């Protein structure tokens, strides 16, 4: 069976770029947010763009999704991109036995970006607190200590951080992880047209200057709520 490499992320991060990075390896298969339909159906989330299409095209049965994750594949590695808030309400205990990578982003930028698509995000949407909960759970129960990546650190030095990441995962680094062809990928979720326009134009990790973002009062309150969880995880992250 392929070795599972499990990404646990929040939204509006570089999670799709990281998925493309691993997908450009010849030895790695990838999957894009396999529990998304389960999450939308279980918690009756109707305000995400493309909800009806996602529910129509994907299985909302978490057990079926998990069985597919463990299906036989010819590739040596299988990279699973998951959102932290999708991992709740079902038996996801398999994550305690596999290699987990937590991906975080400064929540001020994250919230500002997310609010451009969904105007009034909640703490559940942002996923930072759920990432911290899952990190603690895996530390207490897991076989492997989780790895934490901060998107800002990755973008400062993609090659350096990815070399460190591969070392932690005990897999060989390849410079194929630094670039990928532009445009949509066959592995993209059906929601890609709503969320992936920027990454579809990219051919690699693009560093942008991070400036202070002014948030509306409700969004600033959300930022203050999730910031302690981000700060803790950032301290654990691989640095550029």
C-alpha positions as CSV (number, residue, x, y, z in Angstrom):
1,X,0.0,0.0,0.0
2,X,1.1,3.6,-0.6
3,X,2.6,5.4,2.3
4,X,0.1,8.0,3.4
5,X,1.2,11.6,3.8
6,X,-1.6,13.6,5.4
7,X,-2.0,17.3,5.1
8,X,-4.3,19.0,7.7
9,X,-4.9,22.6,6.7
10,X,-7.1,25.6,7.0
11,X,-8.6,27.2,4.0
12,X,-7.1,30.0,1.9
13,X,-3.7,28.7,2.6
14,X,-1.1,27.4,0.1
15,X,-2.6,23.9,0.6
16,X,-3.5,23.5,-3.1
17,X,0.0,24.6,-4.2
18,X,1.5,22.1,-1.7
19,X,-0.8,19.4,-3.2
20,X,0.4,20.3,-6.7
21,X,4.0,20.2,-5.4
22,X,3.6,16.6,-4.2
23,X,1.5,15.7,-7.2
24,X,4.4,16.7,-9.5
25,X,6.5,14.0,-8.0
26,X,6.5,10.8,-10.2
27,X,6.1,8.6,-7.1
28,X,3.1,10.3,-5.5
29,X,-0.6,10.3,-6.0
30,X,-2.8,13.1,-4.6
31,X,-6.4,13.6,-3.5
32,X,-8.2,16.9,-2.9
33,X,-10.3,17.3,0.3
34,X,-12.0,13.8,0.1
35,X,-14.3,14.5,3.1
36,X,-15.7,17.8,1.8
37,X,-19.1,16.3,0.7
38,X,-19.3,14.5,4.1
39,X,-18.7,17.7,5.9
40,X,-21.3,19.7,3.9
41,X,-23.9,17.0,4.3
42,X,-23.2,16.2,8.0
43,X,-23.4,19.8,9.2
44,X,-25.9,21.0,6.6
45,X,-23.5,23.7,5.3
46,X,-25.4,25.3,2.4
47,X,-23.5,28.6,2.0
48,X,-20.3,27.2,0.4
49,X,-20.2,27.9,-3.4
50,X,-20.9,24.8,-5.4
51,X,-22.5,22.8,-2.5
52,X,-25.0,21.0,-4.7
53,X,-22.4,20.0,-7.2
54,X,-20.0,18.8,-4.5
55,X,-22.7,16.6,-2.9
56,X,-23.7,15.3,-6.4
57,X,-20.2,14.4,-7.5
58,X,-18.6,13.1,-4.2
59,X,-19.5,10.5,-1.6
60,X,-20.8,12.0,1.6
61,X,-20.3,8.7,3.4
62,X,-17.1,9.1,5.5
63,X,-16.5,5.4,5.8
64,X,-16.6,5.0,2.0
65,X,-14.1,7.9,1.7
66,X,-11.8,6.3,4.3
67,X,-11.9,2.9,2.6
68,X,-10.9,4.6,-0.7
69,X,-8.0,6.4,1.0
70,X,-6.6,2.9,1.9
71,X,-7.2,1.4,-1.5
72,X,-4.2,-0.1,-3.3
73,X,-2.3,2.3,-5.6
74,X,0.8,1.8,-7.7
75,X,2.5,5.0,-6.4
76,X,4.9,4.8,-3.4
77,X,3.2,7.7,-1.6
78,X,-0.3,9.0,-1.4
79,X,-0.7,12.7,-0.4
80,X,-4.1,13.5,1.2
81,X,-5.1,17.2,1.4
82,X,-7.7,17.7,4.1
83,X,-9.3,20.6,5.8
84,X,-9.1,20.4,9.6
85,X,-12.8,21.2,10.1
86,X,-13.8,18.3,7.8
87,X,-12.2,15.8,10.3
88,X,-14.9,15.6,12.9
89,X,-18.1,13.6,13.6
90,X,-16.7,10.3,12.3
91,X,-14.0,7.7,13.1
92,X,-10.9,9.4,11.7
93,X,-8.6,7.6,14.2
94,X,-6.4,6.3,11.2
95,X,-4.7,9.7,11.3
96,X,-3.0,8.7,14.6
97,X,-1.0,6.1,12.7
98,X,0.1,8.0,9.7
99,X,2.4,11.0,9.0
100,X,0.6,14.3,9.5
101,X,1.6,17.7,8.2
102,X,-0.2,20.7,9.6
103,X,-0.3,23.8,7.4
104,X,-1.1,27.1,9.0
105,X,-1.2,30.8,7.8
106,X,-1.3,34.1,9.7
107,X,-5.0,34.2,10.4
108,X,-5.3,37.9,9.6
109,X,-4.4,37.3,6.0
110,X,-6.4,34.0,6.0
111,X,-9.6,35.6,7.3
112,X,-9.3,38.6,4.9
113,X,-8.9,36.2,1.9
114,X,-11.7,33.8,3.0
115,X,-14.1,36.7,3.5
116,X,-13.8,37.6,-0.2
117,X,-15.6,34.4,-1.1
118,X,-17.7,33.8,2.1
119,X,-18.6,37.1,3.6
120,X,-19.2,36.2,7.2
121,X,-16.8,33.3,8.1
122,X,-16.9,31.6,11.5
123,X,-14.2,30.0,13.6
124,X,-15.3,26.6,12.2
125,X,-14.8,27.9,8.6
126,X,-11.3,29.1,9.4
127,X,-10.3,25.8,11.0
128,X,-7.4,27.2,13.2
129,X,-8.8,26.0,16.5
130,X,-9.6,22.6,15.0
131,X,-6.0,22.3,13.8
132,X,-4.8,23.0,17.3
133,X,-7.2,20.4,18.7
134,X,-6.1,17.8,16.2
135,X,-2.5,18.6,16.8
136,X,-2.9,18.0,20.5
137,X,-4.8,14.8,19.9
138,X,-2.2,13.4,17.6
139,X,0.6,14.3,20.0
140,X,-1.2,12.4,22.7
141,X,-2.3,9.4,20.7
142,X,-0.3,9.3,17.5
143,X,2.6,7.2,16.3
144,X,4.4,10.1,14.6
145,X,4.9,13.6,16.0
146,X,3.1,16.0,13.6
147,X,5.0,18.3,11.4
148,X,3.9,22.0,11.2
149,X,4.4,24.2,8.1
150,X,3.6,27.9,8.1
151,X,2.8,29.2,4.6
152,X,4.8,32.4,5.3
153,X,7.9,30.4,6.1
154,X,7.4,28.1,3.1
155,X,7.2,31.1,0.7
156,X,10.3,32.7,2.2
157,X,12.4,29.7,1.0
158,X,10.4,27.0,-0.7
159,X,13.3,24.8,-1.5
160,X,14.8,25.0,1.9
161,X,11.6,24.3,3.8
162,X,10.6,21.5,1.4
163,X,14.0,19.8,1.9
164,X,13.4,20.0,5.7
165,X,9.8,18.7,5.2
166,X,11.0,15.7,3.2
167,X,13.7,15.0,5.7
168,X,11.1,14.9,8.5
169,X,8.8,12.7,6.4
170,X,11.8,10.4,5.6
171,X,11.2,10.7,1.9
172,X,13.7,11.9,-0.8
173,X,13.4,15.5,-1.9
174,X,13.1,16.2,-5.6
175,X,13.3,19.6,-7.3
176,X,10.1,18.6,-9.2
177,X,8.3,19.8,-6.0
178,X,9.3,23.4,-6.7
179,X,7.2,23.8,-9.9
180,X,4.2,22.4,-11.8
181,X,2.4,23.1,-15.0
182,X,-0.1,25.9,-15.0
183,X,-3.9,25.4,-15.2
184,X,-6.4,23.0,-13.6
185,X,-5.4,19.5,-12.6
186,X,-7.4,16.3,-13.0
187,X,-7.2,15.8,-9.2
188,X,-8.8,19.2,-8.4
189,X,-12.1,19.1,-6.5
190,X,-15.2,20.3,-8.3
191,X,-15.0,23.5,-6.2
192,X,-11.8,24.5,-7.9
193,X,-13.6,27.1,-10.1
194,X,-14.6,29.0,-7.0
195,X,-11.4,28.9,-5.1
196,X,-8.4,28.0,-7.3
197,X,-8.1,30.8,-9.9
198,X,-4.8,32.1,-8.5
199,X,-3.1,28.8,-8.0
200,X,-4.2,27.8,-11.5
201,X,-2.1,30.7,-12.9
202,X,0.9,29.7,-10.9
203,X,3.8,27.4,-11.8
204,X,5.4,27.4,-8.4
205,X,5.4,28.9,-4.9
206,X,5.0,32.7,-5.3
207,X,6.1,34.9,-2.4
208,X,4.1,38.1,-1.9
209,X,4.9,40.9,0.5
210,X,2.6,40.5,3.5
211,X,1.2,43.8,4.6
212,X,-1.1,44.6,7.5
213,X,-4.7,43.9,6.7
214,X,-7.5,46.0,8.3
215,X,-10.4,43.8,9.2
216,X,-14.0,44.7,10.0
217,X,-15.0,44.6,13.6
218,X,-16.6,41.0,13.4
219,X,-13.6,39.7,11.5
220,X,-11.2,41.3,13.9
221,X,-13.0,39.6,16.7
222,X,-12.6,36.3,14.9
223,X,-8.9,37.0,14.4
224,X,-8.4,37.6,18.1
225,X,-10.3,34.3,18.9
226,X,-8.1,32.1,16.7
227,X,-4.7,33.9,17.1
228,X,-3.6,32.0,20.2
229,X,-4.1,28.7,18.4
230,X,-2.1,29.9,15.5
231,X,0.7,31.3,17.7
232,X,1.1,28.0,19.4
233,X,1.3,26.1,16.1
234,X,3.7,28.6,14.6
235,X,6.2,28.0,17.4
236,X,6.2,24.3,16.3
237,X,6.7,25.1,12.6
238,X,9.7,24.5,10.3
239,X,11.4,27.8,9.8
240,X,12.9,29.1,6.6
